[in-house]
């Protein structure tokens, strides 16, 4: 008997311990983690410096409401902004960050229409779900919030047709995660940013999954050479502690005055202590360069090893966000099952893609070991 709603499809595994880049279930079985808890544990498990930051703050004070100053929020916001002119709003999740982004865009522009993309994913709260371009996620919850328009990804024709004087923002992921690990084309993104600016529409980049070093740069938008009006973050920001953030350009400071938006737990002391330490560690240029190097090597290795595999359609991604597209969805299920048995945890994206999101701290040896087992399983499936 369970006292939980069955809104998750759960595997009969319970992890009770994490150690660096490995997980241990309650039966003592060890797994090499290529999921990072769905892109969350970018710095792996049981990281001593993050543990220390959390424990130190827990011994002092856990929570103060946002009625008072919070120096930990200021410190984390400064680290997230880096050299750019961004202000931060802190919340508890990616969906909440996207809700804040939608509100800021509409209030800043006085417009209501928001363009997003087919196969996108922005969360499951009502605004974030309405921004998500997947009918399967909408099913059963109609009517959605009005004035969200979905257009094809990596295509200009319909985007230009829909972008008008009523468009508050264009909102997208630079690599569609849940949709199948689909990277945006660089020239398309640059043109998109230009036409948004000309039209007075804000560019919102959802970096909930691609941010905090996942793609080899601190923000994926850096590699694309763009500076979004709004960036949303979560997942890797807290390395397992629930924390999200929306960054908006400083010129929008007057838009979010007192009472415009808020969160009781957003920016709580524990979350800020952790987030500050995570950003400090990940934003190290040497660390990011190493993560990028490992990701590039992993993608190249997978492409070479799987080039002649009859069940593999494509290998794509950036940094340590990698998708292996297979010929059908049944094969994905079989691959996940076999990899799990062999002690490798990976994810599904879309219907036909294996998604690899190992911790950025994974060693080259561990990465090679995991890739070898993945390729072995896919080779076996090709000959079934």
Secondary structure, 3 states (H helix, E strand, C coil): CCCCCCCCCCCCCCEEEEEECEEEECCCCEEEECCHHHHCCCCCECCHHHHHHHHHHHCCCCCCCCCCCCHHHHHHHHHHHCCCCEEEEEECCHHHHHHHHHHHHHHHHCCCEEEEEECCCCCCCHHHHHHCECHHHHCCCCCCCCCEEEECCCCCHHHHHHCCCCEEEEEECCEECCCCCEECCHHHHHHHHHHHHHHCCEEEEECCCCCCCCCCCCCHHHHHCCCCCEEEECHHHCCCCCCEEEEEEHHHCCCCCCCCCCCCCCCCHHHHHHHHHHHHHHCCHHHHHHHHHHHHHHHHHHHHHCCCCCCEEEEEEECCEEEEEECCHHHHHHHHHHHHHCCEECEEECCCEEEECCCCCCCHHHHHHHHHHHHHHHHHHHCC
